[in-house]
Amino acid sequence: MTGTTPATVPAKKRDVYVDFLRALSLIIVVLWHWAFTILEWDADGPHATSPLGFTKGLWLATWLFQVMPLFFFIGGFVHLRTWNRAHENGVPMRSFIWKRVRQLLVPATVVLIVWIGLGSLIGTYFNLTGVYQTVKLVVSPLWFLAVYLFLILMLPISLWLHRKAGSLALVWLAGGAMVVDVIRFKGGYDEHGPFNIGWINMVLVWGLAHQAGFFYQKVVDAPRHNDWAILWTGLFGLIGLVGSGLYPGSMVGVPGERFSNIGPPTFVIVSLLLFQIGVAELLRPGMVKRLERPKWKKFSETLNDFALPLYLVHSTGMAIFLFVVWLAFDYDLKQPAHVDLGWWLTRPLAIIGPLLCTIPVLWLFRRLQKPGREAVASESASA
């Protein structure tokens, strides 16, 4: 791996829009979890659902706010650019990969170990049921980091494909994802069959999003009408696939749907990726001008400083908030939620409450990570 040669990317100044999009993607996920998570209690403990299953047409919002495809796309560009710079400085691929893995794995492992230990202690001492399910819910947002870490480990193969096949690699990955869907649904190899072949798309679909990021600079440098072409291609793909009735409309899991477009990902996510790339690039000129202003620049830097740590502990803050509400107001958390006007009016509180409870956790987390705080706050040193 030490001899892996870099792909060509022009040496340009740091892309502030990339920094902003990367941080904003994580913040959007955090706000979505806080505002729209509804807990339903079964015999084994709490399970998460959302208003998507109760509110007509709300699934359309996921076409913009299920931002994981865009996040992986940005990640591909960042990994390519940082590797080129590291290679120029004589850093071997093995060291480069290990540094990136460590930056993500260490803080995620801290969160995981703390909650597993805390859950085991509480469950054993108080003889409570549902503790396992509670811990599972709190740490479940870490799934995307596991995929991201896998993509980092596969970087030598991804770069090799980029050099040898170029854009053809994207066609192969997209085609593979479609074939997997055909076998999965036509052949019955899904969650109702002997095994779910759809999990192969965890590699193909997210690998495609990451691989597409290698072409980020070409997308930026292309004429503006190309951005419109990408957007409309993705949008027509979404309309066709969802409108056909073959795939759910929501880009996140919704209880009661036949299956989820995200776990494991379906070919629909490929169309979502194109749509979101188009939207992001059409917004680029105006956002770049704003991000050059001192206040916006400071805002973006703050987002980048806190985005990843906040993502790692935001579900912890939410769990603390729900515990405080139960303790202070004797609120019955097992009471079914009614998604009515009153529920919607309380959404600001559903964000403010967990945020206030997350702040001390975030402070403690960053204190523990102080020696490597800059590395934790951003998975790469430069974009």
KOLPARO-413819 format. One record per residue (C-alpha): residue in three letters; residue number from 1; x, y, z. Coordinates in steps of 0.001 Angstrom, whole numbers, always signed. Each point is the difference from the previous one (the first is absolute). Example, Ala and Ser with C-alpha at 12.3 -4.5 7.8 and 13.67 -1.06 7.14 Angstrom:
REM KOLPARO-413819
+------+------+---------+---------+---------+
! lovo ! nuti !       x !       y !       z !
+------+------+---------+---------+---------+
!  ALA !    1 !  +12300 !   -4500 !   +7800 !
!  SER !    2 !   +1370 !   +3440 !    -660 !
+------+------+---------+---------+---------+
This chain:
REM KOLPARO-413819
+------+------+---------+---------+---------+
! lovo ! nuti !       x !       y !       z !
+------+------+---------+---------+---------+
!  MET !    1 !      +0 !      +0 !      +0 !
!  THR !    2 !   +2956 !   +2305 !    +497 !
!  GLY !    3 !    +419 !    +448 !   -3733 !
!  THR !    4 !   -3502 !   +1159 !    -778 !
!  THR !    5 !    +248 !   +2973 !   -2327 !
!  PRO !    6 !   -2311 !   +2957 !    +269 !
!  ALA !    7 !   -2692 !   +1038 !   -2424 !
!  THR !    8 !    +374 !   +3450 !   -1469 !
!  VAL !    9 !   -1785 !   +2816 !   +1810 !
!  PRO !   10 !    +980 !   +3624 !    -603 !
!  ALA !   11 !   +1730 !   +1617 !   +2957 !
!  LYS !   12 !   -2540 !   +2554 !   +1115 !
!  LYS !   13 !    -696 !   +1813 !   +3205 !
!  ARG !   14 !   -2189 !   -1582 !   +2644 !
!  ASP !   15 !   -3597 !    -458 !   -1189 !
!  VAL !   16 !   -2072 !   +1768 !   +2645 !
!  TYR !   17 !   -3229 !   -1265 !   -1536 !
!  VAL !   18 !   +1136 !   -3603 !    +479 !
!  ASP !   19 !    +679 !    +700 !   +3669 !
!  PHE !   20 !   -3415 !   +1580 !    +362 !
!  LEU !   21 !   -1870 !   -2837 !   -1743 !
!  ARG !   22 !   +1782 !   -2671 !   +2005 !
!  ALA !   23 !    -809 !   +1617 !   +3335 !
!  LEU !   24 !   -3525 !    +994 !   -1032 !
!  SER !   25 !    -778 !   -3591 !   -1004 !
!  LEU !   26 !    +754 !   -1242 !   +3502 !
!  ILE !   27 !   -1909 !   +2851 !   +1644 !
!  ILE !   28 !   -3077 !    -737 !   -2135 !
!  VAL !   29 !     +53 !   -3636 !   +1134 !
!  VAL !   30 !    +254 !   +1085 !   +3645 !
!  LEU !   31 !   -2912 !   +2448 !    -276 !
!  TRP !   32 !   -2124 !   -2585 !   -1830 !
!  HIS !   33 !    +594 !   -2580 !   +2737 !
!  TRP !   34 !    -842 !   +2460 !   +2753 !
!  ALA !   35 !   -3094 !   +1481 !   -1620 !
!  PHE !   36 !   -1569 !   -3051 !   -1633 !
!  THR !   37 !    +836 !   -3028 !   +2136 !
!  ILE !   38 !   -3087 !   -1576 !   +1564 !
!  LEU !   39 !    +455 !   -2793 !   +2530 !
!  GLU !   40 !   -2364 !   -2946 !    +102 !
!  TRP !   41 !    +302 !   -2440 !   +2890 !
!  ASP !   42 !    -264 !   -3743 !    -481 !
!  ALA !   43 !    +679 !   -2817 !   +2432 !
!  ASP !   44 !   +3731 !    +118 !    -780 !
!  GLY !   45 !    +307 !   +3772 !    +394 !
!  PRO !   46 !    -162 !   +3156 !   -2137 !
!  HIS !   47 !     -66 !     -19 !   -3791 !
!  ALA !   48 !    +401 !   +3068 !   -2194 !
!  THR !   49 !   -2492 !   +1177 !   -2575 !
!  SER !   50 !    -734 !   +3407 !   -1558 !
!  PRO !   51 !   -2854 !   +2193 !   -1238 !
!  LEU !   52 !    +724 !   -1202 !   -3538 !
!  GLY !   53 !   -2387 !   -2864 !    +584 !
!  PHE !   54 !   -2783 !   +2308 !   +1198 !
!  THR !   55 !    +389 !   +3166 !   -2071 !
!  LYS !   56 !   -1049 !     -31 !   -3634 !
!  GLY !   57 !   +2669 !   +1207 !   -2411 !
!  LEU !   58 !   +2682 !    +560 !   +2646 !
!  TRP !   59 !   +2156 !   -2674 !   -1649 !
!  LEU !   60 !    +822 !   +2550 !   -2717 !
!  ALA !   61 !   +2099 !   +1873 !   +2574 !
!  THR !   62 !   +2372 !   -2970 !    +163 !
!  TRP !   63 !   +1027 !    +647 !   -3597 !
!  LEU !   64 !   +1869 !   +3035 !   +1288 !
!  PHE !   65 !    +688 !    -873 !   +3634 !
!  GLN !   66 !   +1218 !   -3595 !    -294 !
!  VAL !   67 !   +3452 !   +1367 !    -661 !
!  MET !   68 !   +2171 !   -3081 !    +442 !
!  PRO !   69 !    +500 !    -392 !   -3794 !
!  LEU !   70 !   +1331 !   +3553 !    -191 !
!  PHE !   71 !   +2188 !    -582 !   +3067 !
!  PHE !   72 !   +1650 !   -3069 !   -1539 !
!  PHE !   73 !    +430 !   +1901 !   -3287 !
!  ILE !   74 !   +1808 !   +2825 !   +1787 !
!  GLY !   75 !   +2031 !   -2579 !   +1916 !
!  GLY !   76 !   +1266 !   -1519 !   -3236 !
!  PHE !   77 !   +1321 !   +3364 !   -1171 !
!  VAL !   78 !   +1612 !    +744 !   +3366 !
!  HIS !   79 !   +1731 !   -3388 !    +108 !
!  LEU !   80 !   +1315 !    +401 !   -3542 !
!  ARG !   81 !   +1346 !   +3482 !    +603 !
!  THR !   82 !   +1553 !    -721 !   +3402 !
!  TRP !   83 !   +1600 !   -3173 !   -1338 !
!  ASN !   84 !   +1566 !   +1927 !   -2898 !
!  ARG !   85 !   +1490 !   +2475 !   +2441 !
!  ALA !   86 !   +1177 !   -2732 !   +2368 !
!  HIS !   87 !   +1577 !   -1903 !   -2910 !
!  GLU !   88 !   +1859 !   +3142 !   -1093 !
!  ASN !   89 !   +1402 !    +228 !   +3531 !
!  GLY !   90 !   +1191 !   -3604 !     -89 !
!  VAL !   91 !   -2690 !   -1465 !   +2271 !
!  PRO !   92 !    -624 !   -3710 !    -784 !
!  MET !   93 !   -3563 !   -1134 !    -663 !
!  ARG !   94 !     -27 !   -2253 !   +3065 !
!  SER !   95 !    +835 !   +2910 !   +2322 !
!  PHE !   96 !   -2500 !   +2259 !   -1752 !
!  ILE !   97 !   -2833 !   -2502 !    +424 !
!  TRP !   98 !    +852 !    -778 !   +3612 !
!  LYS !   99 !     -14 !   +3709 !    +906 !
!  ARG !  100 !   -3467 !    +447 !   -1495 !
!  VAL !  101 !   -1339 !   -3151 !   +1607 !
!  ARG !  102 !   +1376 !   +1009 !   +3404 !
!  GLN !  103 !   -1559 !   +3466 !    -226 !
!  LEU !  104 !   -3460 !   -1553 !    -297 !
!  LEU !  105 !    +388 !   -3299 !   +1813 !
!  VAL !  106 !   +1341 !   +1346 !   +3306 !
!  PRO !  107 !   -2880 !   +2407 !    +825 !
!  ALA !  108 !   -2647 !   -2408 !   -1321 !
!  THR !  109 !   +1447 !   -2812 !   +2122 !
!  VAL !  110 !     -89 !   +2213 !   +3091 !
!  VAL !  111 !   -3727 !    +625 !    -490 !
!  LEU !  112 !    -655 !   -3665 !    -693 !
!  ILE !  113 !   +1920 !   -1286 !   +3028 !
!  VAL !  114 !   -1562 !   +2537 !   +2368 !
!  TRP !  115 !   -3540 !    -909 !   -1026 !
!  ILE !  116 !    +570 !   -3752 !     -10 !
!  GLY !  117 !   +1565 !    +233 !   +3453 !
!  LEU !  118 !   -2667 !   +2370 !   +1301 !
!  GLY !  119 !   -2806 !   -2123 !   -1409 !
!  SER !  120 !   +1405 !   -3194 !   +1474 !
!  LEU !  121 !    +453 !   +1627 !   +3398 !
!  ILE !  122 !   -3487 !   +1546 !    +132 !
!  GLY !  123 !   -1709 !   -3087 !   -1364 !
!  THR !  124 !   +1708 !   -2306 !   +2477 !
!  TYR !  125 !    -311 !   +2230 !   +3068 !
!  PHE !  126 !   -3632 !   +1015 !    -467 !
!  ASN !  127 !   -1073 !   -3193 !   -1795 !
!  LEU !  128 !   -1623 !   +2079 !   -2738 !
!  THR !  129 !   -1393 !   -1274 !   -3273 !
!  GLY !  130 !    +498 !   +1944 !   -3197 !
!  VAL !  131 !   +3503 !   +1218 !    +857 !
!  TYR !  132 !   +1522 !   -1880 !   -2932 !
!  GLN !  133 !   -2479 !   +1573 !   -2413 !
!  THR !  134 !    +643 !   +3442 !   +1500 !
!  VAL !  135 !   +3757 !    -317 !    -437 !
!  LYS !  136 !    -556 !   -1260 !   -3546 !
!  LEU !  137 !   -2046 !   +3101 !    -830 !
!  VAL !  138 !   +2569 !   +2380 !   +1500 !
!  VAL !  139 !   +2963 !   -1462 !   -1905 !
!  SER !  140 !   -1877 !    -772 !   -3239 !
!  PRO !  141 !   +1023 !   +3314 !   -1678 !
!  LEU !  142 !   +3557 !   -1351 !     -47 !
!  TRP !  143 !    -936 !   -2300 !   -2907 !
!  PHE !  144 !   +1081 !   +2551 !   -2556 !
!  LEU !  145 !   +3461 !    +267 !   +1600 !
!  ALA !  146 !    +441 !   -3756 !    -418 !
!  VAL !  147 !    -734 !    +360 !   -3725 !
!  TYR !  148 !   +2242 !   +3049 !    -227 !
!  LEU !  149 !   +2858 !   -1853 !   +1687 !
!  PHE !  150 !    -441 !   -2863 !   -2463 !
!  LEU !  151 !    +240 !   +2434 !   -2923 !
!  ILE !  152 !   +3223 !   +1412 !   +1450 !
!  LEU !  153 !   +1466 !   -3502 !    +276 !
!  MET !  154 !   -1007 !    -654 !   -3619 !
!  LEU !  155 !   +1650 !   +3216 !   -1209 !
!  PRO !  156 !   +2909 !   -1740 !   -1809 !
!  ILE !  157 !   -2500 !   -2029 !   -2053 !
!  SER !  158 !   -2191 !   +3047 !    -637 !
!  LEU !  159 !   +2964 !   +2036 !   -1232 !
!  TRP !  160 !   +1153 !   -2872 !   -2196 !
!  LEU !  161 !   -3478 !    -223 !   -1557 !
!  HIS !  162 !      -7 !   +3755 !    -537 !
!  ARG !  163 !   +3317 !    -108 !   -1839 !
!  LYS !  164 !    -762 !   -3071 !   -2085 !
!  ALA !  165 !   -3695 !    +453 !    -800 !
!  GLY !  166 !    -841 !   +3636 !    +724 !
!  SER !  167 !   -3710 !    +729 !    -348 !
!  LEU !  168 !    -587 !   -3583 !   -1153 !
!  ALA !  169 !    +459 !   -1052 !   +3631 !
!  LEU !  170 !   -3100 !   +2045 !    +882 !
!  VAL !  171 !   -1988 !   -1813 !   -2686 !
!  TRP !  172 !   +1134 !   -3383 !   +1319 !
!  LEU !  173 !    -925 !    +871 !   +3584 !
!  ALA !  174 !   -3393 !   +1425 !    -993 !
!  GLY !  175 !    -703 !   -2988 !   -2234 !
!  GLY !  176 !   +1005 !   -2373 !   +2760 !
!  ALA !  177 !   -2375 !   +1730 !   +2410 !
!  MET !  178 !   -2860 !    -373 !   -2463 !
!  VAL !  179 !    +786 !   -3696 !    -573 !
!  VAL !  180 !     +13 !    -569 !   +3759 !
!  ASP !  181 !   -3455 !   +1602 !    +251 !
!  VAL !  182 !   -1329 !   -2180 !   -2825 !
!  ILE !  183 !   +1289 !   -3187 !   +1639 !
!  ARG !  184 !   -1147 !   +1184 !   +3423 !
!  PHE !  185 !   -3592 !    +789 !    -918 !
!  LYS !  186 !    -610 !   -2210 !   -3016 !
!  GLY !  187 !   +1731 !   -3031 !   +1448 !
!  GLY !  188 !   -1293 !    +428 !   +3543 !
!  TYR !  189 !   +3451 !    +425 !   +1512 !
!  ASP !  190 !   -1075 !   +2688 !   +2428 !
!  GLU !  191 !    -891 !     +97 !   +3684 !
!  HIS !  192 !   -2773 !   -2511 !    -676 !
!  GLY !  193 !   +2263 !   -2420 !   -1836 !
!  PRO !  194 !   +2891 !   -2257 !   +1051 !
!  PHE !  195 !   +2324 !   +2999 !    +180 !
!  ASN !  196 !     -92 !   +3658 !    -976 !
!  ILE !  197 !   +2297 !    +503 !   -2984 !
!  GLY !  198 !    -785 !   +3704 !    +240 !
!  TRP !  199 !   +2780 !    +483 !   +2539 !
!  ILE !  200 !   +2460 !    -224 !   -2900 !
!  ASN !  201 !   -1271 !   +3456 !    -921 !
!  MET !  202 !   +1512 !   +1363 !   +3197 !
!  VAL !  203 !   +3270 !    -358 !   -1924 !
!  LEU !  204 !   -1240 !    +781 !   -3523 !
!  VAL !  205 !   -2267 !   +2998 !    +677 !
!  TRP !  206 !   +2119 !   +1729 !   +2634 !
!  GLY !  207 !   +3121 !    -956 !   -1931 !
!  LEU !  208 !   -1544 !   +1696 !   -3044 !
!  ALA !  209 !    -705 !   +3192 !   +1969 !
!  HIS !  210 !   +3572 !     +14 !   +1298 !
!  GLN !  211 !   +1472 !    -796 !   -3439 !
!  ALA !  212 !   -2079 !   +2782 !   -1572 !
!  GLY !  213 !   +1743 !   +2422 !   +2347 !
!  PHE !  214 !   +3218 !    -574 !   -1949 !
!  PHE !  215 !   -1683 !   +1918 !   -2844 !
!  TYR !  216 !   -1062 !   +2878 !   +2239 !
!  GLN !  217 !   +2438 !   +2516 !   -1470 !
!  LYS !  218 !   -1114 !    -835 !   -3535 !
!  VAL !  219 !   -3614 !    +607 !   +1030 !
!  VAL !  220 !    +982 !   +3358 !   +1520 !
!  ASP !  221 !   +1953 !   +1071 !   -3092 !
!  ALA !  222 !   -2733 !   -1073 !   -2461 !
!  PRO !  223 !   -2470 !   +2527 !   -1453 !
!  ARG !  224 !   -2989 !    +866 !   +2158 !
!  HIS !  225 !   -2476 !   -1756 !   -2288 !
!  ASN !  226 !   +1729 !   -3276 !    +942 !
!  ASP !  227 !   -1156 !    +559 !   +3575 !
!  TRP !  228 !   -3565 !    +304 !   -1241 !
!  ALA !  229 !    +458 !   -3159 !   -2045 !
!  ILE !  230 !   +1210 !   -1938 !   +3062 !
!  LEU !  231 !   -2862 !   +1327 !   +2127 !
!  TRP !  232 !   -2697 !    -864 !   -2554 !
!  THR !  233 !   +1492 !   -3434 !    -669 !
!  GLY !  234 !    -159 !    -801 !   +3698 !
!  LEU !  235 !   -3447 !   +1523 !    +449 !
!  PHE !  236 !   -1507 !   -1852 !   -2967 !
!  GLY !  237 !   +1613 !   -3179 !   +1303 !
!  LEU !  238 !   -1604 !    +514 !   +3410 !
!  ILE !  239 !   -3395 !    +795 !   -1525 !
!  GLY !  240 !    +144 !   -3022 !   -2297 !
!  LEU !  241 !   +1198 !   -2536 !   +2567 !
!  VAL !  242 !   -2239 !   +1203 !   +2825 !
!  GLY !  243 !   -2966 !    +763 !   -2263 !
!  SER !  244 !    +125 !   -3507 !   -1448 !
!  GLY !  245 !    -927 !   -1349 !   +3420 !
!  LEU !  246 !   +3066 !   -2243 !     +25 !
!  TYR !  247 !   +1761 !   +2020 !   +2699 !
!  PRO !  248 !   -1208 !   +1959 !   +3054 !
!  GLY !  249 !     -44 !   +3771 !    -296 !
!  SER !  250 !   +1924 !    +623 !   +3219 !
!  MET !  251 !   +3794 !     -22 !     -43 !
!  VAL !  252 !     +66 !   -1100 !   +3650 !
!  GLY !  253 !   -1549 !   -3045 !   +1613 !
!  VAL !  254 !   -3691 !    +269 !    +831 !
!  PRO !  255 !   -1727 !   -2669 !   +2108 !
!  GLY !  256 !   -2700 !   -1722 !   -1988 !
!  GLU !  257 !   +1698 !    +413 !   -3393 !
!  ARG !  258 !    +832 !   -3140 !   -1976 !
!  PHE !  259 !   +3696 !    +783 !    +355 !
!  SER !  260 !   +2346 !   +2931 !    +550 !
!  ASN !  261 !   +1881 !   +1864 !   -2727 !
!  ILE !  262 !   +2873 !    +574 !   +2390 !
!  GLY !  263 !    +561 !   -3179 !   +1998 !
!  PRO !  264 !   +1246 !   -1603 !   -2131 !
!  PRO !  265 !    +132 !   +2686 !   -2703 !
!  THR !  266 !   -1863 !    -541 !   -3256 !
!  PHE !  267 !    +662 !   +1328 !   -3491 !
!  VAL !  268 !   -2251 !   +2952 !    +857 !
!  ILE !  269 !   +2890 !   +1427 !   +2038 !
!  VAL !  270 !   +2004 !    +287 !   -3239 !
!  SER !  271 !   -2654 !   +2366 !   -1373 !
!  LEU !  272 !     -77 !   +1828 !   +3338 !
!  LEU !  273 !   +3774 !    +479 !    -209 !
!  LEU !  274 !    -256 !   +1606 !   -3436 !
!  PHE !  275 !   -2853 !   +2233 !   +1106 !
!  GLN !  276 !   +1874 !   +1220 !   +3074 !
!  ILE !  277 !   +3222 !    +614 !   -1935 !
!  GLY !  278 !   -1968 !   +2147 !   -2435 !
!  VAL !  279 !   -1677 !   +1971 !   +2791 !
!  ALA !  280 !   +3302 !    +545 !   +1828 !
!  GLU !  281 !   +1786 !   +1207 !   -3134 !
!  LEU !  282 !   -2776 !   +2367 !   -1019 !
!  LEU !  283 !    +210 !   +1579 !   +3457 !
!  ARG !  284 !   +3805 !    +163 !    -133 !
!  PRO !  285 !    +585 !   +3487 !   -1522 !
!  GLY !  286 !   -2193 !   +1819 !   +2500 !
!  MET !  287 !   +1249 !   -2010 !   +2975 !
!  VAL !  288 !   +3671 !    +495 !    -896 !
!  LYS !  289 !    -529 !   +3773 !     -43 !
!  ARG !  290 !   -1642 !    -177 !   +3420 !
!  LEU !  291 !   +2681 !   -2274 !   +1450 !
!  GLU !  292 !   +2655 !   +2531 !    -972 !
!  ARG !  293 !   -1575 !   +2505 !   +2385 !
!  PRO !  294 !   +1564 !     +50 !   +3501 !
!  LYS !  295 !   -3210 !    -889 !   +1899 !
!  TRP !  296 !    -925 !   -2858 !   -2338 !
!  LYS !  297 !   +3586 !   -1246 !      -2 !
!  LYS !  298 !     +24 !     -57 !   +3796 !
!  PHE !  299 !   -3380 !   -1765 !     +10 !
!  SER !  300 !   +1289 !   -2689 !   -2377 !
!  GLU !  301 !   +3172 !    -483 !   +2042 !
!  THR !  302 !   -2080 !    -435 !   +3160 !
!  LEU !  303 !   -2243 !   -2544 !   -1720 !
!  ASN !  304 !   +3037 !   -1985 !   -1112 !
!  ASP !  305 !   +1512 !    +143 !   +3462 !
!  PHE !  306 !   -3093 !   -1422 !   +1684 !
!  ALA !  307 !   -1824 !   -2032 !   -2694 !
!  LEU !  308 !   +1618 !   -3411 !    +472 !
!  PRO !  309 !    +197 !     +64 !   +3831 !
!  LEU !  310 !   -3619 !   +1196 !     +84 !
!  TYR !  311 !   -1072 !   -2813 !   -2293 !
!  LEU !  312 !   +1743 !   -2554 !   +2210 !
!  VAL !  313 !   -1699 !   +1107 !   +3234 !
!  HIS !  314 !   -3310 !   +1525 !   -1159 !
!  SER !  315 !   -1973 !   -3172 !    +735 !
!  THR !  316 !   +1576 !     -72 !   +3464 !
!  GLY !  317 !   -1281 !   +3527 !    +603 !
!  MET !  318 !   -3440 !   -1030 !   -1227 !
!  ALA !  319 !     -57 !   -2982 !   +2375 !
!  ILE !  320 !    +945 !   +2274 !   +2909 !
!  PHE !  321 !   -2731 !   +2467 !    -987 !
!  LEU !  322 !   -2672 !   -2710 !     -49 !
!  PHE !  323 !   +1202 !   -1283 !   +3373 !
!  VAL !  324 !    -149 !   +3512 !   +1483 !
!  VAL !  325 !   -3517 !    +506 !   -1389 !
!  TRP !  326 !   -1101 !   -3317 !   +1502 !
!  LEU !  327 !   +1655 !    +787 !   +3335 !
!  ALA !  328 !   -1139 !   +3630 !    +337 !
!  PHE !  329 !   -3510 !    -237 !   -1397 !
!  ASP !  330 !    -813 !   -3672 !    +515 !
!  TYR !  331 !    -723 !    -108 !   -3727 !
!  ASP !  332 !   -1146 !   -3355 !   -1303 !
!  LEU !  333 !   +2527 !    -736 !   -2761 !
!  LYS !  334 !   -2000 !   -3089 !    -932 !
!  GLN !  335 !   -3004 !   +2090 !    -942 !
!  PRO !  336 !    -543 !    -102 !   -3794 !
!  ALA !  337 !    +808 !   +3255 !   -1764 !
!  HIS !  338 !   -2778 !   +1819 !   -1815 !
!  VAL !  339 !   +1354 !   +1778 !   -3064 !
!  ASP !  340 !   -2395 !   +2931 !     +58 !
!  LEU !  341 !    +345 !   +3783 !     -48 !
!  GLY !  342 !   +1145 !     +31 !   +3618 !
!  TRP !  343 !   +2756 !   -2489 !    -780 !
!  TRP !  344 !   +1267 !   +2127 !   -2889 !
!  LEU !  345 !     -39 !   +3150 !   +2128 !
!  THR !  346 !   +2286 !   -1689 !   +2541 !
!  ARG !  347 !   +2698 !    -853 !   -2570 !
!  PRO !  348 !   +2165 !   +2991 !    +993 !
!  LEU !  349 !     -18 !   -1326 !   +3582 !
!  ALA !  350 !    +902 !   -3450 !   -1340 !
!  ILE !  351 !   +3179 !   +1577 !   -1367 !
!  ILE !  352 !    +802 !   +2449 !   +2805 !
!  GLY !  353 !    -406 !   -2582 !   +2780 !
!  PRO !  354 !   +2427 !   -2600 !   -1387 !
!  LEU !  355 !   +2397 !   +2781 !   -1030 !
!  LEU !  356 !    +206 !   +1321 !   +3573 !
!  CYS !  357 !    +563 !   -3531 !   +1320 !
!  THR !  358 !   +2602 !    -712 !   -2688 !
!  ILE !  359 !   +2128 !   +3068 !    +746 !
!  PRO !  360 !   +1553 !   -1349 !   +3244 !
!  VAL !  361 !    +524 !   -3413 !   -1614 !
!  LEU !  362 !   +1647 !   +1691 !   -2978 !
!  TRP !  363 !   +2211 !   +2063 !   +2309 !
!  LEU !  364 !   +1117 !   -3109 !   +1890 !
!  PHE !  365 !    +499 !   -1939 !   -3217 !
!  ARG !  366 !   +2183 !   +2725 !   -1483 !
!  ARG !  367 !   +2007 !    +249 !   +3229 !
!  LEU !  368 !    +737 !   -3714 !    -216 !
!  GLN !  369 !    +968 !    +409 !   -3648 !
!  LYS !  370 !   +1976 !   +3220 !    +533 !
!  PRO !  371 !   +3392 !   -1319 !   -1181 !
!  GLY !  372 !   -1472 !    -832 !   -3403 !
!  ARG !  373 !   -2977 !   +2335 !     -91 !
!  GLU !  374 !    +768 !   +1495 !   -3398 !
!  ALA !  375 !    +250 !   -3464 !   -1521 !
!  VAL !  376 !   -3240 !   -1097 !   +1589 !
!  ALA !  377 !   -1899 !   +3077 !   -1131 !
!  SER !  378 !    +859 !    -666 !   -3633 !
!  GLU !  379 !    +871 !   -3318 !   -1585 !
!  SER !  380 !   +2610 !   +1620 !   -2163 !
!  ALA !  381 !   +2483 !   +2769 !    +540 !
!  SER !  382 !    -949 !   +1805 !   -3163 !
!  ALA !  383 !   -2619 !     +65 !   -2698 !
+------+------+---------+---------+---------+
